[in-house]
Amino acid sequence: MLKNTFLHIPGIGIQTEKRLWESGIQNWDDVTNDRTAGLSPKKRNTVVEHLRESKEQFDSINPNYFFELSPSSHHWRFFPEFSDATVYLDIETTGLSPHYETITTIALYDGESIFYYVKDRNLDDFPEDIGRYKIIVTYNGKSFDLPFIERHFGIKLNQAHIDLRYVLASLGYKGGLKGCETRLGFHRGDLADIDGFFAVLLWHDYRKNRNEKALQTLLAYNIQDVLSLEILMVIAYNLKIEDTPFYLNRLPEPVLPETPFEVDINTVERIRSEQNYFALL
């Protein structure tokens, strides 16, 4: 609903925007010099001027323009218009500290293709590849994934960023990515009991025992995260738009590709039994 949005214009807040909508000014093209819902001449000129710039930035596919000018709590609004320039991102690491731990795998999904990167294989390809996109969608990426990536590679990710942790929390869904999935009725099947801690164990098993099946299971988990992000992004958008006059413009449920890797149950059960054994010592 980018073209229904006026919040990025200086001096336009939630209440003023609602008043514009209620007066029949519901998209940018409705704004004219003689139709601005009782705005003062100064504010009217500001709206007309910024909408002219907005149209140019929209045509240039520049989401950063809107993200920088809009409240972060409303960044979800711009997702549909820039979905072709959006990528879903998730990383796995050896631990939580970007100062002492390292990235093991990264998964990307752009709505059509899946890309994955593995330490000591093709991880160095990531900085160039991420540059193809203008919006990054994560879950808790503001606090974890993006700072970790920036420190690891020595780069700055300047793309617009939607962190679904905060969007979903504003809708009442909290408790981690899988917790949100569960509350929204999703089940991961063989991946249901694998979490971030177990992902570390899978990586160690791969490196210590040269177990490719452990790596494949780790990648299946990592990739499932980014596929889930698209589903959750669409759900969050549809829930948010229900509180606007544009609730009929819901997005269809996405059709996801098959994950290229499968969970190796034997590896999972062996690692879990080893953990249980050492826990008893």
Secondary structure, 3 states (H helix, E strand, C coil): CHHHCCCCCCCCCHHHHHHHHHCCCCCHHHCECCECCCCCHHHHHHHHHHHHHHHHHHHCCCHHHHHHHCCHHHHHHHCHHHHHHEEEEEEEECCCCCCCCCEEEEEEECCCCEEEEECCCCHHHHHHHHCCCCEEEECCCCCCHHHHHHHHHCCCCCCEEEEHHHHHHHCCCCCHHHHHHHHCCCCCHHHCCCCHHHHHHHHHHHHHHCCHHHHHHHHHHHHHHHHHHHHHHHHHHHHHHCCCCCCCCCCCCCCCCCCCCCCCHHHHHHHHHHHHHHHHC
